[in-house]
């Protein structure tokens, strides 16, 4: 594992929180040669969702229909989460089936009314 970690710029950490290097030494804190830059928190996003999209998503409820750019027309079966974390379970027409979509990032819009 140490060899692989060295190749990809990572480090090996044991179950007890200890760190290892290629000399088979273990350290309670990473020594200078094993220190790494802080990991980016993927859950803290700087992505700004337009207000009109957030209002549209907030206005939707179960049984509402939406239009997805790739999957077409679908009916919302379930809604979980809030804000940027809102997820829809949507049953799409035309044999696409049921999909889970992250509402703020999915290419969705109001369903066309004929």
C-alpha positions as YAML, in Angstrom:
chain: A
units: angstrom
residues:
- id: 1
  name: UNK
  ca: [0.00, 0.00, 0.00]
- id: 2
  name: UNK
  ca: [2.85, 2.37, 0.75]
- id: 3
  name: UNK
  ca: [4.25, 1.92, -2.76]
- id: 4
  name: UNK
  ca: [0.86, 2.66, -4.30]
- id: 5
  name: UNK
  ca: [0.35, 5.66, -2.01]
- id: 6
  name: UNK
  ca: [3.74, 7.07, -3.05]
- id: 7
  name: UNK
  ca: [2.86, 6.73, -6.74]
- id: 8
  name: UNK
  ca: [-0.44, 8.57, -6.43]
- id: 9
  name: UNK
  ca: [0.72, 11.21, -3.96]
- id: 10
  name: UNK
  ca: [-1.19, 9.79, -1.01]
- id: 11
  name: UNK
  ca: [-0.22, 8.42, 2.39]
- id: 12
  name: UNK
  ca: [-1.10, 5.32, 4.38]
- id: 13
  name: UNK
  ca: [-2.98, 5.69, 7.64]
- id: 14
  name: UNK
  ca: [-3.74, 2.78, 9.97]
- id: 15
  name: UNK
  ca: [-6.91, 1.91, 11.88]
- id: 16
  name: UNK
  ca: [-5.57, 3.56, 15.02]
- id: 17
  name: UNK
  ca: [-4.86, 6.82, 13.17]
- id: 18
  name: UNK
  ca: [-1.13, 6.20, 12.82]
- id: 19
  name: UNK
  ca: [0.76, 7.09, 9.64]
- id: 20
  name: UNK
  ca: [3.29, 4.90, 7.81]
- id: 21
  name: UNK
  ca: [6.11, 5.66, 5.41]
- id: 22
  name: UNK
  ca: [8.27, 3.45, 3.21]
- id: 23
  name: UNK
  ca: [10.76, 2.86, 6.06]
- id: 24
  name: UNK
  ca: [8.13, 0.83, 7.98]
- id: 25
  name: UNK
  ca: [8.13, 3.49, 10.71]
- id: 26
  name: UNK
  ca: [4.81, 4.58, 12.16]
- id: 27
  name: UNK
  ca: [3.99, 8.06, 13.46]
- id: 28
  name: UNK
  ca: [1.14, 9.36, 15.59]
- id: 29
  name: UNK
  ca: [1.19, 12.61, 13.60]
- id: 30
  name: UNK
  ca: [2.26, 12.78, 9.96]
- id: 31
  name: UNK
  ca: [5.94, 13.79, 9.74]
- id: 32
  name: UNK
  ca: [6.85, 16.61, 7.37]
- id: 33
  name: UNK
  ca: [7.50, 14.28, 4.43]
- id: 34
  name: UNK
  ca: [4.00, 12.77, 4.78]
- id: 35
  name: UNK
  ca: [2.07, 16.03, 5.21]
- id: 36
  name: UNK
  ca: [-0.53, 16.78, 2.57]
- id: 37
  name: UNK
  ca: [-2.60, 19.79, 1.58]
- id: 38
  name: UNK
  ca: [-6.04, 19.86, 3.21]
- id: 39
  name: UNK
  ca: [-8.65, 17.85, 1.38]
- id: 40
  name: UNK
  ca: [-11.39, 19.88, -0.30]
- id: 41
  name: UNK
  ca: [-14.79, 19.28, 1.26]
- id: 42
  name: UNK
  ca: [-16.97, 18.18, -1.65]
- id: 43
  name: UNK
  ca: [-20.09, 18.90, 0.37]
- id: 44
  name: UNK
  ca: [-19.35, 22.63, 0.64]
- id: 45
  name: UNK
  ca: [-20.06, 23.89, -2.83]
- id: 46
  name: UNK
  ca: [-19.33, 27.35, -4.19]
- id: 47
  name: UNK
  ca: [-21.77, 26.68, -7.03]
- id: 48
  name: UNK
  ca: [-24.54, 29.25, -7.06]
- id: 49
  name: UNK
  ca: [-27.93, 28.11, -8.31]
- id: 50
  name: UNK
  ca: [-30.01, 30.89, -9.94]
- id: 51
  name: UNK
  ca: [-32.86, 32.12, -7.72]
- id: 52
  name: UNK
  ca: [-35.48, 31.38, -10.39]
- id: 53
  name: UNK
  ca: [-34.33, 27.74, -10.56]
- id: 54
  name: UNK
  ca: [-34.48, 27.44, -6.76]
- id: 55
  name: UNK
  ca: [-38.00, 28.95, -6.77]
- id: 56
  name: UNK
  ca: [-39.08, 26.54, -9.51]
- id: 57
  name: UNK
  ca: [-37.70, 23.55, -7.61]
- id: 58
  name: UNK
  ca: [-39.30, 24.75, -4.36]
- id: 59
  name: UNK
  ca: [-42.67, 25.08, -6.07]
- id: 60
  name: UNK
  ca: [-42.73, 21.44, -7.20]
- id: 61
  name: UNK
  ca: [-44.51, 18.67, -5.37]
- id: 62
  name: UNK
  ca: [-45.23, 14.98, -5.67]
- id: 63
  name: UNK
  ca: [-47.28, 14.18, -8.81]
- id: 64
  name: UNK
  ca: [-46.05, 17.33, -10.62]
- id: 65
  name: UNK
  ca: [-44.67, 16.84, -14.10]
- id: 66
  name: UNK
  ca: [-41.29, 18.14, -15.26]
- id: 67
  name: UNK
  ca: [-39.37, 18.19, -18.50]
- id: 68
  name: UNK
  ca: [-35.79, 16.83, -18.45]
- id: 69
  name: UNK
  ca: [-33.47, 17.65, -21.37]
- id: 70
  name: UNK
  ca: [-32.29, 14.04, -21.77]
- id: 71
  name: UNK
  ca: [-35.09, 11.87, -20.31]
- id: 72
  name: UNK
  ca: [-38.12, 13.86, -21.47]
- id: 73
  name: UNK
  ca: [-41.36, 14.21, -19.52]
- id: 74
  name: UNK
  ca: [-41.61, 12.70, -16.07]
- id: 75
  name: UNK
  ca: [-43.80, 12.69, -12.98]
- id: 76
  name: UNK
  ca: [-42.27, 13.33, -9.54]
- id: 77
  name: UNK
  ca: [-42.88, 10.35, -7.25]
- id: 78
  name: UNK
  ca: [-40.87, 11.42, -4.21]
- id: 79
  name: UNK
  ca: [-38.95, 14.47, -2.95]
- id: 80
  name: UNK
  ca: [-36.12, 14.34, -0.40]
- id: 81
  name: UNK
  ca: [-33.70, 16.95, 0.91]
- id: 82
  name: UNK
  ca: [-33.91, 20.72, 0.77]
- id: 83
  name: UNK
  ca: [-32.23, 23.60, -1.05]
- id: 84
  name: UNK
  ca: [-29.26, 22.53, -3.16]
- id: 85
  name: UNK
  ca: [-29.65, 18.96, -1.84]
- id: 86
  name: UNK
  ca: [-33.20, 18.46, -3.11]
- id: 87
  name: UNK
  ca: [-33.57, 15.12, -4.89]
- id: 88
  name: UNK
  ca: [-36.50, 13.95, -6.97]
- id: 89
  name: UNK
  ca: [-37.47, 10.39, -7.76]
- id: 90
  name: UNK
  ca: [-39.06, 10.78, -11.19]
- id: 91
  name: UNK
  ca: [-40.90, 8.28, -13.37]
- id: 92
  name: UNK
  ca: [-40.11, 9.22, -16.95]
- id: 93
  name: UNK
  ca: [-42.31, 8.33, -19.92]
- id: 94
  name: UNK
  ca: [-41.37, 6.54, -23.13]
- id: 95
  name: UNK
  ca: [-39.78, 3.53, -21.41]
- id: 96
  name: UNK
  ca: [-37.04, 5.52, -19.67]
- id: 97
  name: UNK
  ca: [-38.16, 4.32, -16.23]
- id: 98
  name: UNK
  ca: [-37.59, 5.75, -12.78]
- id: 99
  name: UNK
  ca: [-34.56, 7.94, -12.11]
- id: 100
  name: UNK
  ca: [-33.18, 9.82, -9.12]
- id: 101
  name: UNK
  ca: [-32.17, 13.38, -10.04]
- id: 102
  name: UNK
  ca: [-30.44, 16.07, -8.03]
- id: 103
  name: UNK
  ca: [-32.90, 18.86, -8.72]
- id: 104
  name: UNK
  ca: [-30.52, 21.85, -8.65]
- id: 105
  name: UNK
  ca: [-28.11, 20.31, -11.15]
- id: 106
  name: UNK
  ca: [-30.47, 18.34, -13.39]
- id: 107
  name: UNK
  ca: [-31.47, 20.02, -16.64]
- id: 108
  name: UNK
  ca: [-35.16, 20.26, -15.71]
- id: 109
  name: UNK
  ca: [-37.83, 22.84, -16.45]
- id: 110
  name: UNK
  ca: [-41.60, 23.13, -16.24]
- id: 111
  name: UNK
  ca: [-43.45, 20.60, -18.34]
- id: 112
  name: UNK
  ca: [-44.82, 22.01, -21.58]
- id: 113
  name: UNK
  ca: [-48.57, 22.51, -21.37]
- id: 114
  name: UNK
  ca: [-50.33, 21.67, -24.64]
...
